[in-house]
Amino acid sequence: EGGVNGDSGELSFSSGFAHDGNSGPITLFTGDSSSGSAGNIDLKVGRALSRDRPHIGGSVSLNAGDSYGPDSFGGDVQIGAGSGVNEWHDGGKGGTLLFHGGSARGSGHFDNGGGVSIISGDAAHGTSGDLLIKSGSSNLASSGSIVISTSDAGSEGVSGALSFRTGSSTS
């Protein structure tokens, strides 16, 4: 904890540099539970609380590693909600994966909420990455729906537009 006018300390984890082999992994996990819920892992950035000057809340960055050299593959980022597994009784419900932009709670007309962008990777010479939006399947019941909608507007605005378009070709 920092002083009244000071900064709080830095916390850094690193597995170190490897000259001729693989660098070591960093694993962070909670234990299993045989009779209760498994523990959570909360990663949270502190709030910027000054009321007399502008500040920015801290960011969270999650990046896979780059790879350099012949036949290189960049690292993957996998984020998945948990499975609910109960093969003998009701109660097997999967967890929800939610991406949510930040809310704007200012009183100004241009205090806009944060956006959510999902963009596939660019390619210098090959084909860029695909973007797939697909609902899950079901062995017995219905598959999930896909809903694309804008929300209602306030009294001084209009509801956001839906735009679908493809890119152009230069050949």
C-alpha positions in Angstrom: 0.0 0.0 0.0 1.3 3.4 -0.9 1.5 6.5 1.2 -1.0 9.3 1.1 0.7 10.9 -1.9 2.7 7.9 -3.1 2.4 5.0 -5.5 1.7 1.5 -4.4 4.3 -1.2 -5.1 4.7 -3.3 -8.3 4.2 -7.0 -8.3 5.9 -8.9 -11.2 6.0 -12.6 -12.0 8.4 -14.0 -14.7 9.6 -17.5 -15.6 12.8 -16.2 -17.0 14.7 -16.2 -20.3 15.8 -19.5 -22.0 18.8 -19.4 -24.3 18.5 -22.9 -25.9 15.2 -24.4 -24.7 11.7 -23.4 -23.7 11.0 -20.8 -21.1 9.1 -22.1 -18.1 5.3 -21.8 -17.7 3.5 -19.9 -15.0 0.5 -21.8 -13.7 -2.2 -20.2 -11.4 -5.1 -22.3 -10.3 -7.4 -23.1 -7.4 -7.9 -26.6 -6.1 -10.7 -29.0 -6.7 -13.5 -29.5 -4.2 -15.3 -32.8 -3.6 -18.2 -31.4 -1.6 -18.5 -27.7 -2.4 -17.7 -25.1 -5.0 -14.3 -24.7 -6.5 -12.5 -21.4 -5.7 -12.5 -18.4 -7.9 -9.6 -16.5 -9.4 -10.2 -12.8 -9.5 -7.9 -10.5 -11.5 -9.0 -7.0 -10.9 -7.4 -3.6 -11.5 -7.7 -0.9 -8.9 -9.9 2.2 -9.4 -8.6 5.7 -10.1 -10.5 7.7 -7.4 -9.4 11.4 -7.7 -12.4 13.8 -8.1 -10.4 16.9 -8.8 -8.4 15.8 -11.9 -8.8 13.3 -14.7 -7.4 9.8 -14.2 -7.6 6.6 -16.2 -8.5 3.2 -14.6 -5.9 0.6 -15.1 -6.0 -1.8 -18.0 -5.9 -5.6 -18.2 -3.8 -7.0 -21.1 -3.9 -10.7 -22.0 -1.5 -11.5 -24.9 -0.1 -14.7 -26.3 3.5 -14.8 -27.3 4.9 -13.9 -30.7 7.0 -16.4 -32.5 10.0 -15.6 -34.8 11.7 -17.8 -37.3 10.8 -20.3 -40.0 7.4 -22.0 -39.7 6.5 -19.8 -36.7 3.1 -19.9 -35.0 2.0 -17.2 -32.6 0.6 -18.5 -29.3 -3.2 -18.9 -28.8 -5.4 -17.2 -26.3 -8.2 -19.5 -25.0 -10.9 -18.2 -22.8 -13.7 -20.7 -21.9 -16.5 -20.9 -19.4 -16.7 -24.1 -17.4 -18.8 -27.1 -18.3 -21.6 -28.4 -16.0 -21.2 -32.1 -16.0 -23.8 -34.4 -14.5 -24.6 -37.4 -16.6 -27.1 -39.1 -14.2 -29.3 -36.2 -13.0 -30.5 -32.7 -13.9 -28.0 -30.0 -13.1 -25.4 -29.9 -15.8 -25.5 -26.3 -17.0 -22.5 -24.7 -18.7 -21.1 -21.4 -17.6 -21.6 -18.1 -19.5 -18.9 -16.3 -21.3 -19.6 -12.5 -21.2 -17.7 -9.7 -22.9 -18.9 -6.3 -21.7 -17.7 -2.8 -22.5 -17.3 -0.3 -19.7 -20.3 1.8 -18.7 -20.1 5.6 -18.9 -21.5 7.2 -15.7 -20.6 10.9 -16.5 -23.2 13.6 -17.0 -21.8 14.9 -20.3 -23.6 14.4 -23.6 -20.4 12.7 -25.1 -19.6 10.5 -22.1 -19.9 7.3 -24.2 -19.8 3.7 -23.0 -16.8 1.5 -24.0 -17.1 -0.6 -27.1 -16.5 -4.3 -27.7 -14.5 -5.3 -30.8 -13.8 -8.8 -32.1 -11.4 -8.6 -35.0 -9.6 -11.5 -36.7 -5.9 -11.4 -37.5 -4.5 -9.6 -40.5 -2.1 -11.4 -42.9 0.7 -9.8 -44.9 0.5 -12.3 -47.8 -1.9 -15.1 -46.9 -5.6 -15.0 -46.0 -6.6 -13.2 -42.8 -8.2 -15.1 -40.0 -11.8 -16.1 -40.1 -14.4 -14.8 -37.7 -17.0 -17.5 -36.6 -20.1 -16.8 -34.6 -22.0 -20.0 -34.0 -24.4 -21.3 -31.4 -23.7 -24.6 -29.7 -25.4 -27.9 -30.7 -27.6 -30.2 -28.6 -27.9 -33.9 -28.7 -31.6 -33.9 -27.5 -33.1 -30.4 -27.4 -32.8 -27.2 -29.5 -29.6 -25.5 -30.5 -28.9 -22.0 -29.1 -30.2 -18.8 -30.8 -28.0 -16.1 -32.3 -29.4 -12.6 -31.6 -27.9 -9.4 -33.1 -29.7 -6.3 -31.9 -29.2 -2.7 -30.8 -30.6 -1.3 -27.6 -33.3 1.3 -27.3 -32.2 4.9 -27.4 -32.8 7.7 -24.9 -35.1 10.7 -25.5 -32.4 12.7 -27.4 -30.9 9.9 -29.5 -31.6 7.2 -32.1 -31.2 3.5 -31.8 -27.9 2.3 -33.2 -27.7 0.9 -36.7 -27.0 -2.6 -37.9 -24.5 -2.8 -40.7 -23.5 -5.8 -42.7 -20.9 -5.4 -45.4 -18.0 -7.2 -47.1 -14.6 -5.8 -48.0 -13.6 -4.9 -51.5 -11.1 -6.7 -53.7 -8.2 -5.0 -55.4 -7.3 -7.6 -58.1 
